């Protein structure tokens, strides 16, 4: 009698786990105004979410909570990115002129950070490449690479995720034409596991560079550790 209720509760908990994990970090960034959370972590998590959806489709997983988990995970990363960008903009308005010029020389803030600027530079890069203008294409590529995932507005991040999703979709269709469904599902599952392992790497790098964890939510880190512990114990008990 209680088994369906327990199973349903566990599915709802699993589907909403990203909210419980990343919402404390969202409020911490909003409260402190500090970029304590690495935006590169959002990139890894978004790639993980895209691959999870591909695995759900290829593997034909008949579990709605798996898809809802990926959707909530994606939405929380965009909320986090918006909070980080808001804190970054406030910080840039308070930067002294000399520091601002130094920051601009790094090439991180000079990028237009808008969808129009991103599209314009990509078009210029393609045209330069088609004209065999290696020098011009190289300069544009370096500019795009320096500013990648360091924009000041949210739309370019969304566009990158959309392009990533389309690329995975097209790649999956092409791969399924030459490989078995089970084999490709195992490959995607391996990529999901690899991204899952690397989720914390950008945050660890940021903490080491800053030698500070200000702006990082303790509750989020605890949720990360709790999830890994539950997965580890579940694997040990079921193996």
N, C-alpha and C positions, 0 to 999 in steps of 0.2 A: 504493500500500500504506500509506504513512504519512499520506495525506490524511485518511482517517476518524479516525485518532488525533489529528491536529492539530486537526481540526474539533471533536472531542469535548472535547479539552483546552481549547480556546478557549471553548466553551460553559460548561464547568464554571467556568473562571476568571471569565467574565462573571457567572454566577449567584451566585458567592461574593464578588464584588467589594465589596458593601456591608460584609461582615464584615471584610475586610482594610482597608477604609477607616475604619470607625467603631470597631472594637475598640480601636485605640490610644487614641482619645479616651475611651472608656469606662474604660480602665485609668488614664488620666491624671487623670480626675475622681476616681476611687476613691483614687488615690495622693495627690493634692494636697489633696483636700477642698475645692477651689475651683470656683465656678461660672464657669469660663472659657469654657464652651461655651454658646451662646445656645439656650434652650429654644424660642425662636421659629423657629430653624432646623429643629428637629424638626417643627414644625407645617408648614412649607413642604415639607419632605421627605415627610411623611406625605400631604399633599395630592397631591404629585407621584406617590407610590406608588399612591394610589387612582385617579388619572387614568390611570396607566400600565395598570392592570388593566382599566379601562374601554376603553382603546384596544386592548388585547390581545383583548378580547371582540368589540368592534365591528369591528375590522379583520380579525378571524379570523386572527390571527397563529399559524402552526403551528410555533412555536418554544418548547419547554418552558423554556429558560433565561430567556426574557423574564419568564415568570410567577414562576419561582423567584427571580429578581432582585428583583421587587417584594415578594415575601414576606420574603426575608432583609432587605431594606431596611426594611420595616415593623418587623420584630422588633428590629433593631438600634436603631431610634429609641426603641422602648419601653424597651430596656435602658439607653440613654443617659438617657432621662427619669428612670428610677428612680435612676440614679447621681446626677443633678443634684438630684433631690428629697432624696436622702439627705444630700448635702453641704449643701443649704439648711437641712434640719432641724437638722443639727449646728451650723450657723452661728447659727441663731436661738436655740438654747439657750445660746449664749455671748454674746448681745447684752446690753449693759448696760441697766438699766431705762429710762433716759431715751431711749436710741436705740430701744428696743423700743416705747415709747409713740409716738415719732415715726414709726416704721415702721408702727405700727398705724393712725395717722391717715391714712396714704396710701391705706388701703383695700385694700392688696395682701395682708395677712396675716390680716385679720379674717374673711375668707370661710372657711366651714367646711371646704372642701377635701375633702369626702367625697361619694360618690355620692348619699347621702340628702339632703345639704344642697343639692346641685346640683339634684336633682329637685324638692325642696320649693320652691326659689326660682323655678324655671321654672313650676311649677304656680301659684304665687302671681301670677307675671307674666301668665299666660294668663287667670286669673280676674279680675285687675284690668283687663285689656284687654277682656274680655267684659262687665264691668260699666261700661265706658266711664270708668273711673277713671284719667284721664290722669296725674294727679299721682303716684298710687301706682305705676302702671305705669312711669312715667318714672324714679322712684326705684329700682325693682327693676331696670330695664334698665341704669341707670348702675352699680348694684352688680355685676350680672353682667358688664358690659363691663369694669369696672376689674379684676375678679378673673379674667377670661378668660385661660386658659393660664398662670395663676400659682398654681395650686392646690398643696397640700402632699402630696397622695396621687395615686397613679397611676390609679385607676379612672375619675375624671372625664375624663382624657385619652383613655382607651380608648373611653369612651362617645361623646366628640366625634367620634372617628374612625369609630365604627360609624354614627353619625347621618350623617356626611359620606358614607360609603360608600352608605348607603341612599338618600340624596338624589341622589347621582350615578346610582345604578341606576334610580331612578324617573324622573329627568330624561332618562336615556338612552332608556328605553322610550318616554317621551312624545315625545322628539325624533325617534326613528326612525319614528314614525307620521306625521310631517308633513314629514320631510326624508329625503333619500337617505342610504344607508349610507355611501357614499364621502364625501359632503359633511360628514356629522356626524363621521366618522373624522378628516377634515382639521381640523375644529374642535377635537376633543379633542387631536389631535396638537399643535396650536398652543398649547393650554393647557398641555400637558406641557412643551413647549419654554419657555414663559414661566416656569413654576415652576422649571425647571432653571436658567434664567438668574438667578432671584431667590434661589436657595438660599443663596448667600453673603452676601446683603444684611443679614439680621439679625445675623450674626456681625460684619460690618464695623461696623454701628451700635454693637453692644455694645463692641467694641474702642475705638471713638472716644469713647464715653461714659466708659469706665473708664480710657482712656489706658494700657491695660495688656493684655498677652496671657497673663498667668499663668493656668494651667489649660487652655490651648489646646494640643492636640497638634500638634507640627510634622509628624509622620508623616501625620496626617489631612490637613493642608493640602497636603502634598506629593502625597498620593494624589489629592486634588481636582485639582491642577494637572496631574498626569500623565494623568488621565482626559481632561481637556479638551484637552490636547496631542495625545493619541492620536486623539480624535474629530476634531480639526482636521486632522491629517495624513491621516487616513483619508478625510475628505471631499475634501481637495485631490488625493489620489492617485486617487480613484475618479471625480472629476468630469471 
